[in-house]
Amino acid sequence: MTTISIIGSGNMATTIGTRAAKHGHTVEIMGRDNAKAQALADRIGNGATAGTYGARPAGDIVIVAVLYTGAVDAVAHYGDALAGKILVDITNPFNADVSGLVTTVGNSVSEQIAAVAPEGVHVVKAFNSIFRGVLAGDRPLDVFFAGDGAEAKARVAAFVESLDMRPLDAGGLEMAHALEWAGLLLVGLARNGAGFDVALGAEVLTDG
């Protein structure tokens, strides 16, 4: 397996980091609060470490697990330290009452991140359409993702598969906005009878 770096030390950082460590990856937590990052690394265990916020991440795959309001600034803060890395944006830019998005077509959070990231860095949208509690259950799930760069997408797909989940490629980075709406769709389903143990997935139907 490999080292996965996670920017952030909140709920999704905890969940993804724990699942990654359980499936054999070394996890690096990088948060603005060094003490909180270290505490999370200790909680995850399995060799997890706390890196210095803003320093070059140890992992080739770097998961941006902060609130959408701070995601672009976080990537800009790292700057050239992210050169050569693959960034995975998991954010959901919901409006205040979670009735819509604050982003527009062509201006997803992923595309905003790509605009401030070092040249050559590929951004992949993933994990945003899975509830934290469902992800924490360590069950097989479908993970929709979108991004540019065949190699970057292949690396992220392999990481998803290593976590016992099925990667489903939704297309180029312009599809990130559609995945942000998928996150909102999931919340709508949960609020209107499906409950928060629901997960989005795809099924291939065959004749006969």
DAWOVEN-V392267 format. One record per run of one state. SS is the DSSP state (alpha for helix, beta for strand, coil for the rest). FROM is the first residue (numbers start at 0). TO is the last residue. Records with the same first field share a line. If there is no record, write none. Layout:
SS: FROM-TO, FROM-TO
//
This chain:
coil: 0-1, 7-9, 22-24, 30-32, 44-47, 50-59, 64-66, 82-84, 89-92, 94-99, 101-107, 116-120, 126-130, 136-140, 147-148, 162-164, 169-171, 194-207
beta: 2-6, 25-29, 48-49, 60-63, 85-88, 93-93, 100-100, 121-125, 141-146, 165-168
alpha: 10-21, 33-43, 67-81, 108-115, 131-135, 149-161, 172-193
//
